[in-house]
Amino acid sequence: MSAIEDFTEEAGLFYERLGLSRTAGRVVGHLLASDDDSADAPDLCERLAVAKSSMSVALRQLDQAGMVERFRRRGERRDRYRLTDDVFGRAFRAKMAEFDAFQELAAHGLAAVGDDPGRRKRLENMRDMYAFMADRFPALLDEWEATR
């Protein structure tokens, strides 16, 4: 296996741990490290040795997450895929939406445990940490975008 293939497999495992399919992660890895910044679905299937159905699901997942964009080169009949300009900032902003869900979960937990101080402390810590991140991360991402 080449170093690029190793990286692609590592990316697949990495993104799988983050909630994407392994195939979707491998697509991200391939598009990050490939000598061409885009590929069509049949090419990705061949390069990554993935079934057409698996690739279709992976590309749909990446498209819906805003991580890839579909386009067509003039004169070509197939759609191609490339990473969006700010793929990581966009992905992180999408994950930030989960901060509210964590806070809601903590609120439900607080209602469930009543006045027990030990259990309340753990749940308050969870709620407060996600509230802090929800407050601070947007400014951090804005600062990142301003430096680009």
C-alpha positions, 0 to 999 in steps of 0.5 A: 500500500502507498502512503496515500492509500494508507492515509485514505484508509486512516481518514476512513477510520477517523471520520467513521469515529466522528459519525460518517461512514467509513467510505465517506471518510475514505472519499474525504481522505482521497480528495484531500491527498489526490493529485486531482482535487475532484473525481467522479463517482465511477473513478472513486469506486475504482480507486477506493475499491467500493461498490457503486451503492456504497459510494452513492450513499457516501457521496450523498452523506457528504453532500448533505453534510456540506463537505463536498460539492457536485459540479460538472466540467464543460463538455463532460456528462458525469458529475464530479465531486470536490471538497467545499472551500471551507470543508472543515469550518462548515463541518464544525459549524454543523457539529456546533448545532449539537451543542444545543442538543447536549444542553437539552439532554442535560436539562432533562437529566437535571429534571430527572435527578431532582435535588441530588447534589452529586448527580446535579453537579455532573449534569450542570457541568455538562450543560455549562460546558456545552453552553460555554462552547456554544457561546465561544466557538462562533467567534473563534470560527469567525476569527479563523475565516478572517485569517484565511 
